[in-house]
């Protein structure tokens, strides 16, 4: 059974929400078809969704990336790429991307087979929800304007690698680590989104040759557009929201989602 335009729209919307809000896009893309009795989407469709969210984060942070490149390039030409703060930030983003890239290469087969379990998704959703709650409490006393250190970039990168397990959430893991390290809520989210760009670009680049393999073009384009549009709005929403509010609504959502999945598992037995 081929993916319908409606299914594509729903899954693209879930990808756009879950990729940037700390609620796990991969977890929702596994659980939603399972709950609704839909066929599992193809590899080409998953690729399209990642291309869509890549477009969203690039557009949302186009000004930041242009500034980083413009102020780093002169230092690169002179042999001092880390002379400016933007160059040091770029170096930390590169460092933070390494753990997830290594984990993705080593565990790719597991991510596509062993990890695709609704029960596992529910468990990781609940566990990280509790951890996010504990981290969010630390943000009440965090100091503003703290630059990201090499150690912190590596630790946040290691947290990002954990998102290979569905239900953990890439943004949820990196934001949680940032909060534990003493960054303010908005600062943790901003670094998380900047860090999403290299790893999402790398994942999409590896799979782009399969973009239209064995699938109708229309649903793929619909899913891609939904992921991009909703993803962009999710970024803006979260950055605005956490300036004055906590991450606790996402904690509640994660726990409720986990409870729903486990309830359905028990009923279906």
Backbone as CSV, one residue per row, in Angstrom:
resi,resn,N_x,N_y,N_z,CA_x,CA_y,CA_z,C_x,C_y,C_z
1,UNK,0.845,-1.201,0.000,0.000,0.000,0.000,0.881,1.252,0.000
2,UNK,0.598,2.138,-0.974,1.390,3.356,-1.083,0.946,4.403,-0.068
3,UNK,1.875,5.291,0.243,1.590,6.343,1.207,0.647,7.355,0.572
4,UNK,-0.443,7.670,1.251,-1.402,8.637,0.711,-0.948,10.057,1.033
5,UNK,-1.452,11.058,0.311,-1.111,12.452,0.641,-1.467,12.825,2.074
6,UNK,-2.586,12.295,2.585,-2.974,12.598,3.966,-1.975,12.015,4.951
7,UNK,-1.591,10.765,4.754,-0.586,10.144,5.625,0.719,10.932,5.580
8,UNK,1.098,11.358,4.375,2.333,12.121,4.208,2.265,13.439,4.974
9,UNK,1.110,14.084,4.927,0.938,15.358,5.626,1.038,15.165,7.137
10,UNK,0.390,14.122,7.645,0.426,13.855,9.088,1.846,13.546,9.546
11,UNK,2.537,12.663,8.824,3.894,12.271,9.223,4.871,13.439,9.073
12,UNK,4.699,14.244,8.033,5.553,15.419,7.879,5.354,16.422,8.998
13,UNK,4.101,16.578,9.431,3.809,17.480,10.549,4.442,16.960,11.843
14,UNK,4.329,15.656,12.080,4.950,15.063,13.270,6.468,15.224,13.245
15,UNK,7.068,15.073,12.073,8.515,15.260,11.943,8.908,16.695,12.260
16,UNK,8.168,17.640,11.713,8.489,19.048,11.949,8.338,19.450,13.402
17,UNK,7.328,18.910,14.075,7.146,19.197,15.502,8.194,18.495,16.347
18,UNK,8.364,17.196,16.108,9.207,16.393,16.975,10.689,16.604,16.809
19,UNK,11.113,17.089,15.635,12.547,17.286,15.409,13.094,18.425,16.253
20,UNK,12.280,19.433,16.523,12.784,20.615,17.223,12.171,20.819,18.606
21,UNK,10.938,20.417,18.818,10.408,20.381,20.182,10.963,19.131,20.852
22,UNK,11.189,19.161,22.167,11.835,18.020,22.840,10.890,16.849,23.087
23,UNK,10.298,16.325,21.974,9.308,15.252,22.113,9.591,14.071,21.188
24,UNK,10.682,14.096,20.430,11.148,12.977,19.611,10.356,12.761,18.323
25,UNK,10.947,13.180,17.214,10.321,12.940,15.906,10.349,11.462,15.552
26,UNK,11.482,10.800,15.777,11.590,9.382,15.421,10.604,8.537,16.226
27,UNK,10.422,8.883,17.500,9.458,8.160,18.321,8.047,8.279,17.782
28,UNK,7.660,9.477,17.355,6.322,9.681,16.814,6.149,8.989,15.463
29,UNK,7.205,8.983,14.646,7.101,8.346,13.330,7.023,6.827,13.439
30,UNK,7.489,6.272,14.536,7.350,4.831,14.780,5.980,4.518,15.379
31,UNK,5.579,5.303,16.353,4.353,5.002,17.102,3.087,5.354,16.320
32,UNK,3.093,6.459,15.584,1.870,6.887,14.888,1.353,5.828,13.912
33,UNK,2.182,5.295,13.004,1.671,4.233,12.117,1.236,2.986,12.884
34,UNK,1.955,2.661,13.948,1.614,1.497,14.774,0.250,1.681,15.441
35,UNK,-0.016,2.860,15.986,-1.293,3.129,16.628,-2.447,3.138,15.628
36,UNK,-2.191,3.716,14.444,-3.261,3.938,13.469,-3.416,2.800,12.466
37,UNK,-2.528,1.803,12.550,-2.622,0.673,11.639,-2.154,0.978,10.233
38,UNK,-1.277,1.984,10.085,-0.734,2.322,8.770,0.480,1.456,8.465
39,UNK,0.756,1.303,7.174,2.004,0.657,6.776,3.188,1.539,7.147
40,UNK,4.332,0.918,7.439,5.545,1.673,7.761,6.021,2.406,6.508
41,UNK,6.340,3.672,6.648,6.782,4.474,5.518,8.127,3.997,4.983
42,UNK,8.405,4.343,3.727,9.619,3.882,3.056,10.834,4.715,3.451
43,UNK,12.016,4.216,3.107,13.255,4.947,3.337,13.244,6.276,2.601
44,UNK,12.718,6.284,1.373,12.694,7.524,0.595,11.864,8.592,1.295
45,UNK,10.790,8.176,1.969,9.966,9.153,2.660,10.680,9.694,3.898
46,UNK,11.355,8.833,4.647,12.141,9.291,5.800,13.205,10.292,5.373
47,UNK,13.830,10.031,4.229,14.839,10.956,3.699,14.208,12.313,3.408
48,UNK,13.030,12.294,2.793,12.351,13.542,2.462,12.060,14.366,3.711
49,UNK,11.641,13.705,4.774,11.338,14.420,6.013,12.580,15.070,6.598
50,UNK,13.721,14.376,6.538,14.962,14.961,7.051,15.423,16.137,6.191
51,UNK,15.235,16.035,4.882,15.557,17.174,4.014,14.667,18.362,4.365
52,UNK,13.405,18.086,4.671,12.496,19.156,5.048,12.916,19.860,6.324
53,UNK,13.277,19.090,7.354,13.690,19.726,8.607,15.060,20.400,8.470
54,UNK,15.904,19.877,7.577,17.172,20.568,7.311,16.901,21.947,6.722
55,UNK,15.969,22.018,5.774,15.612,23.312,5.188,15.078,24.259,6.261
56,UNK,14.298,23.717,7.199,13.718,24.549,8.260,14.794,25.161,9.141
57,UNK,15.742,24.361,9.596,16.757,24.879,10.516,17.732,25.808,9.789
58,UNK,18.012,25.535,8.525,18.883,26.430,7.760,18.217,27.792,7.570
59,UNK,16.941,27.787,7.255,16.243,29.047,7.048,16.082,29.817,8.358
60,UNK,15.754,29.116,9.418,15.546,29.776,10.709,16.822,30.433,11.223
61,UNK,17.981,29.820,10.934,19.255,30.332,11.448,20.171,30.817,10.326
62,UNK,19.561,31.238,9.231,20.368,31.699,8.092,21.238,32.887,8.473
63,UNK,20.694,33.795,9.285,21.477,34.949,9.710,22.657,34.553,10.574
64,UNK,22.440,33.623,11.483,23.516,33.146,12.352,24.621,32.475,11.537
65,UNK,24.213,31.617,10.592,25.219,30.900,9.804,25.986,31.830,8.883
66,UNK,25.308,32.815,8.300,26.005,33.780,7.444,27.022,34.580,8.257
67,UNK,26.631,34.956,9.479,27.552,35.702,10.348,28.742,34.830,10.754
68,UNK,28.466,33.585,11.117,29.538,32.670,11.519,30.543,32.491,10.378
69,UNK,30.041,32.263,9.174,30.926,32.034,8.022,31.689,33.296,7.663
70,UNK,30.975,34.441,7.641,31.612,35.694,7.246,32.725,36.100,8.206
71,UNK,32.554,35.854,9.486,33.552,36.277,10.470,34.625,35.231,10.734
72,UNK,34.365,33.996,10.285,35.369,32.945,10.449,36.301,32.873,9.254
73,UNK,35.787,33.150,8.050,36.573,32.980,6.827,37.870,33.792,6.813
74,UNK,37.855,35.079,7.220,39.134,35.820,7.234,40.181,35.162,8.123
75,UNK,39.760,34.635,9.268,40.693,33.942,10.149,41.221,32.669,9.526
76,UNK,40.381,31.952,8.784,40.811,30.740,8.087,41.887,31.078,7.066
77,UNK,41.698,32.154,6.331,42.674,32.556,5.299,44.009,32.948,5.922
78,UNK,43.960,33.468,7.135,45.198,33.873,7.811,45.806,32.759,8.657
79,UNK,45.144,31.612,8.683,45.659,30.498,9.476,45.268,30.545,10.933
80,UNK,44.290,31.385,11.283,43.814,31.495,12.668,42.292,31.383,12.688
81,UNK,41.750,30.191,12.427,40.293,30.046,12.297,39.517,30.306,13.580
82,UNK,40.190,30.240,14.737,39.482,30.408,16.002,39.767,31.753,16.658
83,UNK,40.213,32.713,15.858,40.556,34.028,16.405,39.309,34.784,16.870
84,UNK,38.200,34.629,16.153,36.956,35.324,16.482,36.003,34.403,17.247
85,UNK,35.095,34.978,18.034,34.126,34.144,18.763,33.314,33.236,17.834
86,UNK,32.984,33.729,16.623,32.217,32.922,15.680,33.022,31.723,15.201
87,UNK,34.326,31.897,15.043,35.173,30.780,14.654,35.253,29.738,15.751
88,UNK,35.316,30.196,16.990,35.353,29.254,18.114,34.022,28.514,18.235
89,UNK,32.918,29.234,17.982,31.611,28.580,18.011,31.515,27.517,16.918
90,UNK,32.002,27.826,15.731,31.976,26.853,14.637,32.793,25.618,14.999
91,UNK,33.948,25.826,15.638,34.768,24.698,16.066,34.056,23.835,17.092
92,UNK,33.312,24.468,17.993,32.580,23.712,19.002,31.404,22.953,18.384
93,UNK,30.769,23.537,17.377,29.698,22.828,16.677,30.250,21.611,15.935
94,UNK,31.422,21.772,15.349,32.059,20.635,14.663,32.414,19.532,15.659
95,UNK,32.979,19.936,16.793,33.338,18.960,17.825,32.093,18.245,18.359
96,UNK,31.034,18.994,18.600,29.814,18.418,19.138,29.102,17.484,18.168
97,UNK,29.408,17.596,16.877,28.771,16.739,15.874,29.435,15.376,15.756
98,UNK,30.660,15.241,16.260,31.411,13.990,16.073,30.760,12.789,16.759
99,UNK,30.347,12.881,18.049,29.782,11.688,18.692,28.565,11.121,17.962
100,UNK,27.655,11.983,17.514,26.463,11.499,16.822,26.813,10.888,15.472
101,UNK,27.794,11.474,14.781,28.209,10.920,13.491,28.803,9.527,13.664
102,UNK,29.643,9.355,14.674,30.257,8.042,14.938,29.190,7.032,15.347
103,UNK,28.294,7.435,16.261,27.238,6.529,16.717,26.323,6.133,15.562
104,UNK,26.028,7.088,14.673,25.164,6.793,13.547,25.764,5.767,12.608
105,UNK,27.063,5.863,12.368,27.735,4.904,11.488,27.820,3.521,12.121
106,UNK,28.057,3.484,13.442,28.225,2.196,14.120,26.902,1.478,14.374
107,UNK,25.851,2.245,14.614,24.588,1.647,15.054,23.449,1.845,14.064
108,UNK,23.765,2.164,12.814,22.717,2.446,11.834,21.769,1.268,11.658
109,UNK,22.307,0.056,11.577,21.452,-1.122,11.388,20.520,-1.329,12.582
110,UNK,21.033,-1.134,13.779,20.197,-1.274,14.981,19.094,-0.218,14.990
111,UNK,19.448,1.000,14.577,18.473,2.089,14.586,17.296,1.787,13.672
112,UNK,17.533,1.032,12.605,16.486,0.738,11.641,15.768,-0.577,11.925
113,UNK,16.222,-1.336,12.937,15.597,-2.633,13.237,15.282,-2.764,14.728
114,UNK,16.301,-3.029,15.528,16.126,-3.323,16.959,15.450,-2.176,17.708
115,UNK,15.830,-0.923,17.370,15.328,0.223,18.121,13.892,0.608,17.762
116,UNK,13.334,0.051,16.704,12.003,0.470,16.228,10.897,-0.297,16.954
117,UNK,10.817,-0.083,18.243,9.843,-0.777,19.083,9.007,0.246,19.851
118,UNK,7.668,0.171,19.753,6.826,1.109,20.514,7.099,1.067,22.008
119,UNK,7.362,-0.134,22.557,7.657,-0.230,23.982,8.922,0.509,24.354
120,UNK,9.955,0.392,23.520,11.201,1.110,23.764,10.975,2.611,23.664
121,UNK,10.201,3.033,22.673,9.899,4.461,22.513,9.203,5.001,23.760
122,UNK,8.214,4.268,24.257,7.487,4.719,25.443,8.408,4.842,26.647
123,UNK,9.291,3.876,26.805,10.211,3.890,27.947,11.166,5.069,27.881
124,UNK,11.764,5.279,26.713,12.718,6.389,26.581,12.016,7.739,26.666
125,UNK,10.789,7.816,26.169,10.026,9.061,26.302,9.837,9.415,27.772
126,UNK,9.478,8.423,28.579,9.233,8.670,30.002,10.529,9.003,30.745
127,UNK,11.568,8.230,30.483,12.830,8.432,31.197,13.400,9.809,30.898
128,UNK,13.465,10.177,29.618,14.035,11.488,29.307,13.113,12.609,29.775
129,UNK,11.809,12.344,29.832,10.900,13.349,30.373,11.240,13.689,31.815
130,UNK,11.519,12.666,32.613,11.894,12.885,34.016,13.234,13.614,34.114
131,UNK,14.191,13.201,33.280,15.511,13.843,33.288,15.390,15.305,32.857
132,UNK,14.555,15.581,31.854,14.336,16.963,31.413,13.738,17.802,32.536
133,UNK,12.832,17.222,33.297,12.238,17.947,34.429,13.312,18.331,35.446
134,UNK,14.190,17.399,35.768,15.252,17.676,36.738,16.213,18.741,36.217
135,UNK,16.534,18.647,34.915,17.443,19.636,34.320,16.809,21.015,34.282
136,UNK,15.515,21.060,33.976,14.827,22.344,33.854,14.812,23.105,35.175
137,UNK,14.801,22.388,36.277,14.822,23.052,37.594,16.130,23.816,37.803
138,UNK,17.217,23.329,37.210,18.514,24.014,37.345,18.537,25.335,36.592
139,UNK,17.715,25.445,35.557,17.729,26.650,34.726,17.245,27.887,35.474
140,UNK,16.553,27.694,36.582,16.053,28.834,37.355,17.198,29.722,37.839
141,UNK,18.382,29.132,38.038,19.508,29.882,38.599,20.670,30.014,37.616
142,UNK,20.425,29.747,36.333,21.499,29.803,35.337,21.864,31.247,35.012
143,UNK,23.154,31.471,34.775,23.632,32.808,34.417,23.511,33.015,32.913
144,UNK,23.183,34.235,32.497,23.001,34.546,31.080,24.342,34.812,30.399
145,UNK,24.383,34.602,29.085,25.534,34.968,28.277,26.762,34.109,28.440
146,UNK,26.606,32.904,28.919,27.756,32.034,29.131,28.184,31.391,27.818
147,UNK,29.438,31.551,27.382,29.891,30.941,26.125,30.031,29.429,26.268
148,UNK,29.802,28.705,25.178,29.909,27.249,25.184,31.383,26.862,25.159
149,UNK,31.797,26.049,26.110,33.188,25.608,26.177,33.384,24.339,25.355
150,UNK,34.648,23.971,25.145,34.950,22.740,24.427,34.380,21.520,25.148
151,UNK,34.548,21.495,26.455,34.020,20.371,27.238,32.516,20.272,27.108
152,UNK,31.844,21.422,27.217,30.387,21.419,27.148,29.903,21.022,25.754
153,UNK,30.584,21.490,24.718,30.206,21.127,23.350,30.300,19.617,23.150
154,UNK,31.355,19.017,23.698,31.526,17.569,23.562,30.455,16.812,24.347
155,UNK,30.129,17.280,25.551,29.099,16.623,26.358,27.728,16.737,25.698
156,UNK,27.416,17.909,25.159,26.142,18.085,24.462,26.117,17.216,23.203
157,UNK,27.270,17.093,22.540,27.367,16.214,21.378,27.142,14.760,21.741
158,UNK,27.658,14.333,22.885,27.423,12.955,23.343,25.941,12.739,23.640
159,UNK,25.283,13.755,24.201,23.838,13.654,24.438,23.094,13.530,23.112
160,UNK,23.543,14.254,22.114,22.923,14.176,20.795,23.029,12.762,20.221
161,UNK,24.136,12.096,20.486,24.320,10.724,19.994,23.284,9.772,20.578
162,UNK,22.822,10.046,21.799,21.821,9.182,22.425,20.495,9.194,21.674
163,UNK,20.272,10.258,20.886,19.014,10.388,20.161,18.879,9.367,19.046
164,UNK,19.923,8.586,18.796,19.804,7.491,17.844,18.745,6.494,18.324
165,UNK,18.513,6.439,19.623,17.463,5.588,20.189,16.147,6.356,20.105
166,UNK,15.163,5.863,19.342,13.889,6.583,19.206,13.225,6.827,20.549
167,UNK,12.651,8.017,20.675,12.000,8.394,21.922,12.866,9.278,22.794
168,UNK,14.182,9.222,22.595,15.077,10.079,23.379,14.877,11.530,22.979
169,UNK,14.869,11.804,21.664,14.719,13.141,21.089,16.069,13.849,21.012
170,UNK,16.469,14.207,19.800,17.742,14.904,19.612,17.723,16.243,20.330
171,UNK,16.670,17.032,20.081,16.602,18.335,20.749,16.414,18.164,22.252
172,UNK,15.614,17.161,22.658,15.405,16.939,24.080,16.683,16.587,24.811
173,UNK,17.495,15.706,24.203,18.737,15.287,24.850,19.736,16.430,24.928
174,UNK,19.890,17.182,23.847,20.887,18.260,23.834,20.456,19.425,24.720
175,UNK,19.176,19.751,24.699,18.690,20.822,25.573,18.829,20.418,27.044
176,UNK,18.492,19.167,27.349,18.617,18.683,28.727,20.054,18.770,29.209
177,UNK,20.997,18.333,28.385,22.401,18.423,28.771,22.821,19.876,28.954
178,UNK,22.373,20.742,28.057,22.702,22.161,28.196,22.181,22.748,29.495
179,UNK,20.983,22.361,29.890,20.417,22.842,31.155,21.210,22.318,32.345
180,UNK,21.580,21.042,32.312,22.383,20.478,33.396,23.737,21.176,33.511
181,UNK,24.275,21.636,32.384,25.590,22.293,32.383,25.510,23.757,32.803
182,UNK,24.306,24.254,33.035,24.167,25.605,33.566,23.802,26.673,32.571
183,UNK,23.340,26.293,31.371,22.929,27.294,30.383,21.457,27.625,30.567
184,UNK,21.092,28.829,30.180,19.698,29.246,30.273,18.869,28.502,29.229
185,UNK,17.570,28.500,29.430,16.693,27.694,28.568,16.821,28.073,27.095
186,UNK,16.784,29.373,26.799,16.869,29.795,25.401,18.248,29.509,24.822
187,UNK,19.308,29.705,25.626,20.666,29.446,25.136,20.863,27.959,24.832
188,UNK,20.323,27.109,25.687,20.432,25.666,25.450,19.701,25.272,24.176
189,UNK,18.529,25.853,23.949,17.766,25.539,22.743,18.468,26.051,21.496
190,UNK,19.017,27.254,21.547,19.688,27.828,20.375,20.904,27.002,19.983
191,UNK,21.724,26.614,20.947,22.890,25.792,20.606,22.438,24.436,20.077
192,UNK,21.369,23.892,20.640,20.830,22.621,20.165,20.435,22.715,18.694
193,UNK,19.773,23.803,18.308,19.330,23.944,16.929,20.498,24.171,15.970
194,UNK,21.486,24.956,16.407,22.671,25.122,15.569,23.404,23.794,15.396
195,UNK,23.454,23.012,16.472,24.127,21.715,16.424,23.364,20.728,15.538
196,UNK,22.070,20.955,15.363,21.272,20.065,14.514,21.672,20.168,13.052
197,UNK,22.191,21.326,12.641,22.446,21.551,11.222,23.482,20.599,10.633
198,UNK,24.689,20.463,11.214,25.681,19.563,10.598,25.239,18.110,10.554
199,UNK,24.646,17.603,11.645,24.288,16.186,11.682,23.095,15.902,10.773
200,UNK,22.140,16.826,10.706,21.000,16.638,9.807,21.448,16.725,8.354
201,UNK,22.362,17.652,8.063,22.893,17.786,6.706,23.630,16.510,6.301
202,UNK,24.447,15.983,7.216,25.196,14.772,6.914,24.286,13.578,6.669
203,UNK,23.256,13.430,7.525,22.328,12.308,7.366,21.553,12.413,6.061
204,UNK,21.109,13.623,5.732,20.359,13.817,4.495,21.247,13.592,3.277
205,UNK,22.489,14.053,3.349,23.405,13.923,2.216,23.682,12.460,1.894
206,UNK,23.820,11.642,2.936,24.098,10.221,2.722,22.925,9.502,2.059
207,UNK,21.708,9.984,2.313,20.532,9.255,1.837,19.810,9.924,0.667
208,UNK,20.260,11.095,0.252,19.610,11.784,-0.857,19.539,10.943,-2.131
209,UNK,20.557,10.104,-2.457,20.414,9.266,-3.654,19.178,8.372,-3.635
210,UNK,18.625,8.107,-2.453,17.437,7.258,-2.346,16.146,8.070,-2.254
211,UNK,16.224,9.385,-2.487,15.112,10.273,-2.188,13.807,9.866,-2.868
212,UNK,13.881,9.501,-4.145,12.657,9.160,-4.864,12.628,7.695,-5.288
213,UNK,13.380,6.863,-4.571,13.392,5.432,-4.892,12.079,4.778,-4.469
214,UNK,11.377,4.216,-5.424,10.209,3.392,-5.117,9.068,4.115,-4.445
215,UNK,8.937,5.405,-4.656,7.827,6.110,-4.023,7.213,7.131,-4.963
216,UNK,5.924,7.450,-4.746,5.265,8.493,-5.526,5.852,9.845,-5.147
217,UNK,6.016,10.673,-6.147,6.641,11.974,-5.905,5.745,12.879,-5.069
218,UNK,4.442,12.880,-5.317,3.534,13.817,-4.644,3.537,13.662,-3.116
219,UNK,3.350,12.449,-2.550,3.398,12.325,-1.091,4.747,12.711,-0.504
220,UNK,5.820,12.401,-1.224,7.155,12.759,-0.731,7.293,14.274,-0.631
221,UNK,6.835,14.984,-1.664,6.927,16.448,-1.652,6.019,17.045,-0.575
222,UNK,4.852,16.447,-0.373,3.938,16.928,0.673,4.562,16.748,2.052
223,UNK,5.133,15.569,2.299,5.781,15.325,3.586,6.956,16.254,3.815
224,UNK,7.749,16.473,2.765,8.907,17.355,2.874,8.468,18.780,3.197
225,UNK,7.450,19.264,2.488,6.971,20.631,2.715,6.389,20.790,4.115
226,UNK,5.633,19.783,4.578,5.052,19.852,5.923,6.144,19.862,6.986
227,UNK,7.154,19.016,6.823,8.252,18.964,7.785,9.000,20.290,7.828
228,UNK,9.211,20.899,6.653,9.933,22.169,6.598,9.121,23.297,7.231
229,UNK,7.855,23.416,6.842,7.030,24.514,7.354,6.756,24.409,8.843
230,UNK,6.348,23.232,9.274,6.059,23.030,10.694,7.342,23.100,11.518
231,UNK,8.441,22.579,10.957,9.724,22.644,11.655,10.169,24.074,11.906
232,UNK,10.016,24.933,10.900,10.388,26.343,11.062,9.549,27.000,12.156
233,UNK,8.249,26.744,12.138,7.370,27.317,13.162,7.703,26.771,14.547
234,UNK,8.079,25.487,14.621,8.435,24.880,15.912,9.662,25.547,16.516
235,UNK,10.648,25.834,15.674,11.863,26.507,16.155,11.507,27.863,16.739
236,UNK,10.744,28.649,15.977,10.367,29.981,16.436,9.528,29.905,17.709
237,UNK,8.608,28.951,17.753,7.748,28.802,18.924,8.557,28.488,20.170
238,UNK,9.464,27.523,20.067,10.205,27.104,21.256,11.121,28.215,21.750
239,UNK,11.821,28.885,20.840,12.736,29.948,21.264,11.983,31.090,21.943
240,UNK,10.794,31.398,21.440,9.981,32.451,22.067,9.413,31.990,23.398
241,UNK,8.937,30.754,23.414,8.272,30.228,24.608,9.213,30.149,25.808
242,UNK,10.426,29.617,25.605,11.298,29.354,26.756,12.022,30.604,27.262
243,UNK,11.809,31.733,26.612,12.377,32.963,27.167,11.751,33.300,28.514
244,UNK,10.508,32.930,28.697,9.805,33.287,29.934,9.132,32.104,30.612
245,UNK,9.220,30.907,30.005,8.520,29.750,30.566,9.442,28.546,30.656
246,UNK,8.962,27.509,31.333,9.757,26.311,31.566,9.460,25.246,30.501
247,UNK,10.243,24.160,30.559,10.034,23.027,29.654,9.026,22.017,30.226
248,UNK,8.382,22.332,31.322,7.550,21.340,31.993,6.351,20.851,31.180
249,UNK,5.720,21.676,30.333,4.648,21.116,29.492,5.132,19.972,28.598
250,UNK,6.377,20.037,28.152,6.923,18.952,27.326,7.189,17.706,28.171
251,UNK,7.533,17.928,29.443,7.700,16.802,30.370,6.367,16.075,30.527
252,UNK,5.309,16.835,30.770,3.971,16.248,30.941,3.563,15.500,29.673
253,UNK,3.811,16.107,28.527,3.442,15.462,27.267,4.170,14.136,27.096
254,UNK,5.474,14.130,27.376,6.260,12.905,27.208,5.725,11.787,28.110
255,UNK,5.404,12.115,29.348,4.893,11.103,30.276,3.509,10.608,29.846
256,UNK,2.670,11.520,29.367,1.340,11.122,28.901,1.442,10.244,27.651
257,UNK,2.342,10.610,26.754,2.550,9.826,25.535,3.013,8.414,25.892
258,UNK,3.966,8.328,26.814,4.465,7.020,27.250,3.349,6.192,27.871
259,UNK,2.527,6.823,28.692,1.421,6.113,29.319,0.428,5.589,28.293
260,UNK,0.135,6.393,27.279,-0.788,5.973,26.223,-0.244,4.754,25.479
261,UNK,1.023,4.798,25.102,1.615,3.691,24.343,1.596,2.410,25.159
262,UNK,1.973,2.492,26.436,1.979,1.284,27.264,0.568,0.758,27.493
263,UNK,-0.395,1.653,27.592,-1.787,1.223,27.747,-2.259,0.449,26.512
264,UNK,-1.909,0.962,25.323,-2.291,0.280,24.082,-1.581,-1.067,23.965
265,UNK,-0.321,-1.110,24.351,0.417,-2.391,24.319,-0.269,-3.420,25.197
266,UNK,-0.672,-3.034,26.399,-1.327,-3.965,27.324,-2.696,-4.401,26.798
267,UNK,-3.452,-3.464,26.219,-4.776,-3.806,25.682,-4.652,-4.775,24.509
268,UNK,-3.683,-4.560,23.651,-3.529,-5.399,22.465,-3.024,-6.799,22.801
269,UNK,-2.450,-6.965,23.985,-2.021,-8.301,24.391,-3.227,-9.171,24.738
